């Protein structure tokens, strides 16, 4: 019997396990983008202070560095490993695929990250205690190291969307995976918006220090931040247009037909708000207020970073890595260069419940006693990466998607015609034997007949006449 290398499934009712990663990742992105953009902005301001002999700028830089230490390098250092932990639990096969392809790339990123964290502490505690020229060299080293982490991570993120061409599948070369056609617009777009994010924080800090800085120095700092911020927004929009042009066809379908307006609209609005704030600051530096700048920074998270990350994760579906691992952890195509074979033929022939080693024995062979529970297990294994499969609220809930469908035969007809034989480009093919699809249909009809919500527990009938055993997925 073929046994495929699946892992236990972590199912989070209502919100979905992927949303846990999304929340942690969004916080990390805000922290990391702030620090990377700030590292370059502060290095530039330090150069300006050194060349123009404006030592008061260093007071501002130290205040900003303190903010980075408190926010970016505390929350960022916590949420970074948090992403690793949650992603490994949610989709271990996806993480495994990325590690096997990018292990040395990721190792290099961690080296740069350690250097970055070390340097930010050195910069903070040596400012004013060593000569300015030496400190300036450290500042630019910090900026380069900080941006290097972004340079590396974007290659991996772009590969998660798509290798961009067929070459990698036959060569397996790490550079063919890393420098895909989506890479450079993605990198430049993120870099541009980093300056806008860091500039917004910078204006909030400048507003707090307005009384402590000479008027000329204050205006100089605010104008510099504003010009960098305006440039970041404008170039970010330009590179975003380039980025969209490099997306695979399925991503365009998702953007146009699947992504709801309530995710797109906040991004457009926050870009306009940030741009207007920078223009106002450039024209009237004295008008900058902390109570304006800081809320805008908070809004960037809720109206910009989180929706953007949500959209980016959505447009790579149905894949989680490299257009060969589906979001439900099934290997969907051959990768000759890596010796990887598609698991779809085996699953279609033998059944998902049969080949998954973590499915209880009482569910591997479907009968009238376990059909509903077997169908629930199939829903969790195949569909819970993108759907709430046990309720009517939250993440694309089955309770709403199949509302009113209480006839198993009607559900079966829909599943086979729409998801097995002619599945949309943004959804994995529904795999498994015909018997398993009928069990899934029976479960969905049962759930709808119960009001659209059922327990996430799977009760496995015990054939030895013992009490039923409850298994938590």
Secondary structure, 3 states (H helix, E strand, C coil): CCCECCCCCCCCCCCCHHHHHHHHHHHHHHHHHHHHHHHHHHHHHHHHHHHHCCCHHHHHHHHHHHHHHHHHHHHHHHHHHHHHHHHHHHCHHHHHHHHHHHHHHHHHHHHHHHHHHHHHHHHHHHCCCCCHHHHHHHHHHHHHHHHHHHHHHHHHHHHHHCCCCCHHHHHCCHHHHHCCCCHHHHHHHHHHHHHHHHHHHHHHHHHHCHHHCCHHHHHHHHHHHHHHHHHHHHHHHHHHHHHHHCCCHHHHHHHHHCCCHHHHHHHHHHHHHHHHHHHHHHHCHHHCCHHHHHHHHHHHHHHHHHHHHHHHHHHCCCEEECCCEECCCCECCCEHHHCECCCHHHHHHHCHHHHECCCCHHHHCCCCCCHHHHHHHHHHHHHCCCCCCCCCCCCCCHHHHCCCCCCHHHHHHHHHHHHHCCCCCCCCCCCCCHHHHHHHHHHHHHHHHCCCCCCCCEEECCCCCCCCEEECC
